[in-house]
Amino acid sequence: MLDANVERELVAAVEVLRVAEEQVAAALRVFLARDPVTGRPVHGRIGRAAEITGWGQQRVKETVTPALAERRRAQRGDAQGSR
């Protein structure tokens, strides 16, 4: 019976984390939005976002740009398949 309670708590905690991560991703998209005048990313924001979140710069970039994450996963898959 204790295992079922612990498992329910774990499932609930994971769901809370997923929601929180989605909120962080949304905030990162706003924080890392391109400059409306130049159309370029604001200098130094990725590094600052990595410091604030405690994530690496790569994870910040992939969180903000999911297509980048998919492309990198595909490249890693191709590299692993050719070994």
N, C-alpha and C positions, 0 to 999 in steps of 0.2 A: 504494500500500500504506500509506503514511503517513496518508493521509486516512481510511482505514478504521480505523486505530488511534486516531486523534484523535476520530473519530466515536464509537467504542466508549467512549472515556474520557469524552466529553461525556454520552453516554447514562447511564453509570454515575454521574457526578457529579450529573446532574439527579435520578436516582432517590434518591440520598443526600439531596439537598435536600428532595425531597418527603417523605421519611420524617421528616426533622428538622422540617419545617414542621408535619406532623401532630402530632409530639410537643410542639411549642410551642403549638399550638392546644389540645391536651388540658390542658397546664399552665395556659394562660390561662383555660380554662373553670373550673378549680379556683380559681385566683387571683381570678377575677371572680364567683364564686358569690354568690348573694344571701345576705344575713344571715338565718340561720334564725329569728331572733326577729322581725325587722321585715318580712322578705320583700322588702326593698329592696336594691339594689346597695350595696356598701360605698363610701362617699364617697371620691373621689380615686383609686380603683384603676385606672380606665381610663387616666387620664393617666399614672400610674406605670407601667402595663403598656406604654404607648406609649414611655415613656422607656427602659425596660429592653430592649424588643425593637428599638427604632429604627424602628418602624413608626409611621404616623400613628394618631390615635385612631379614625378611620373604619375603617381596616383591622383594628384590634384588635376593634372592635365587630362588624364583619362576620365575622371569624374565629370569634368566640365564638357569634354568632347567624347561622348560614347563611341562615335565612329572611329576615333583614334585608337581606342582600346580594342575594338574589334579588329582593326587593321593590324595592330601589333600582335594580337593573339593569333591571327591567321599567319603572320610572318613567322612567329615562333613555331607554329604547327608545321609549316613548310620546312623550317630549318631542322626540326626534330625528325621529320620524316625522311630527310635526305641523309641522315647519319647512318 
